[in-house]
Amino acid sequence: MLFCCPSFAQDASPDMERNIGINSTPDEGVEDVSDDLGNDFNDDSEDDLHGLGDDFGDDATDDIIYEAADDSFGADDAFYEEPSPVSINGHLAFESSYNYAHRKPAPGETDWRGLSKLRSEFQLEIDVTISKSWQMFVSGDFFNDFAYTINGREDYTDDVLDTYQQQNEIRKAYVQGRLLKSLDIKVGRQIIVWGRSDNIRVTDVLNPLDLREPGLTDIEDLRMPVTMTRVDFYRGDWNITGVAVHEQRTNKDPAYGSDFYPLPLLYGPIPYEKPASDLENTGFAAAVNGIFTGWDVSFYYAYLYSNEAHAEIDLTPAPLPVLRYADITMAGTACNLTTGDWLFKGEAAYFTGIRFSDATGTFNTNTYSRIDVLGGVEYMGIDETTLSLDFMNSHCTDFDDAAELMGAEEHGFQTAARITRDFMNETLSLTLLGSVYGAGDDGAFGRFTAEYDAADNLEIIGGVVIYASGDLPSFQYIGNNDRIYGTVKYSF
């Protein structure tokens, strides 16, 4: 696919959550049962910090905590105060990156050497507890990148300036609560995480990714919230989820003229034709999750628009390419198994409705099917260290000559390896991540990151990312994009 940028980089039953929550608070980021299995069954790791959380079990926990407080202090005790119903959090961050591998550009081309980012970012989160069973959450993200002014705005395309220089958007905005004892609902912009791998996406199809700067951060930080309605039903060890996808949001691809743009600039910008967010285009998804001692399993189904664009050739008024999004169907499964210090994970998905990019003018409108299979393992037997390895095979089941003429591949492979080690009482964390596509001939990247908690609310991050060009469209022109990056983040 022309703009298919590779990924560089759920709920427990109320009884389970109630047992976990008695001795901990959500602000501590305590892991739930699924964390022991290496998977977060909550929709979004960010939401674990906000009141009810995605599992809705925290309101039951609140009941127990309040009752314990009443027993300890007495109803009229002057020292006991209920928490405020409104919580305001957020962060202020300063980010920078420096490109060190580019050569001097030809006359008229953008010079990507040196400073490529000098961004100030402000994120605000407002969490409102409406009642013990209902919560509202809103977050916004605002940034401005001064690098383009420093380097000279005239050296960049309008698409680059529109995409990278500023951003003002509402990220999450939802209301969630309990309809019945075992029935919960969540409505609004949200993130729903499917699958088990932290490095490769197979069944994780509901939220698009921000791929404007691929490789600089993990998938969990790339997911973009989408307006959905989610309903959860709990029964014993099982949870059934139904989802209606109202907002047709797609991947944020590298802008025309950026150093990650996957085509030569001589082609000019290719227009997008995105599906409308209306009732007719509503997508649907469902999941069945089971959590048991030492293992878990999930089954998924989704019918929705693909997050990845493919190129078609329009004949009128003249033969010109346009980027569109196919409606696809996915049926899949995922599981975790723990034994001792080992975690084994697997995912498999069957896709129909896949479209390949028609970059050669074959006018092929066929749709195809694909099977993706992932296997992974994590080892946590070394003190303060986690080792992980994920590998994925993608196979087009009805590949034909027409697809080959379009430059599509029948088989695809991706491997991701990660090493993380903590130091200095877990205040310093070092991570080395490598991701290889095919046998390396399709592209690769490696990233080293150091994260240091200088204080309770001050984090310093630095690292380097190195790219290798390859045959995949998204890797063909990024071999010189190696960069050093750093962030200073103050949370409140």
Secondary structure, 3 states (H helix, E strand, C coil): CCCCCCCCCCCCCHHHHHHHHCCCCHHHCCCCHHHHCCCCCCCCHHHHHCCCCCCCCHHHHHHHHHHHHHHHHCCCCCCCCCCCCEEEEEEEEEEEEEECCCCCCCCCCCCCCEEEEEEEEEEEEEEEEEECCEEEEEEEEEEEECHHHHHCHHHCCHHHHHHHHEEEEEEEEEEEEEEECCEEEEEEEECCCCCCCCCCCCCCCCCCEECCCCCCCCHHHCECCEEEEEEEEEECCEEEEEEEECCCCCCECCCCCCCCCCCCHHHCCCCECCCCCCHHHCEEEEEEEEEECCEEEEEEEEEEECCCCEEEEECCCCCEEEEECCEEEEEEEEEEEEECCEEEEEEEEEEEEECCCCCCCCCCCCCEEEEEEEEEEEECCCCCEEEEEEEEEEEECCCCHHHHHCCCCCEEEEEEEEEEEEECCCCEEEEEEEEEECCCCCEEEEEEEEEEEEECCEEEEEEEEEEECCCCHHHCCCCCCCEEEEEEEEEC
